[in-house]
């Protein structure tokens, strides 16, 4: 077994954990765009973790989409 999937799995679990913590700390004043960005990041990190097991191409694409949606949502927060 290669070391790369192990490192990827650890990174995805870390992102999943940190996004979950961030979602739990959000209040009612948090804009929905930020909430959706964190949910997209959670889904992307779960897809990245799944890509360590099977269907690497499809899940890595979903991971990238999750990160892109998170970045887009974060930019909206900074502009507001």
Secondary structure, DSSP 8 states (H G I E B T S, - for coil): --HHHHHHHHHHHHHHHHHHHHHHH--TTS-HHHHHHHHHHHHHHHHHHHTTTS-HHHHHHHHHHHHHHHHHHHHHHHH-
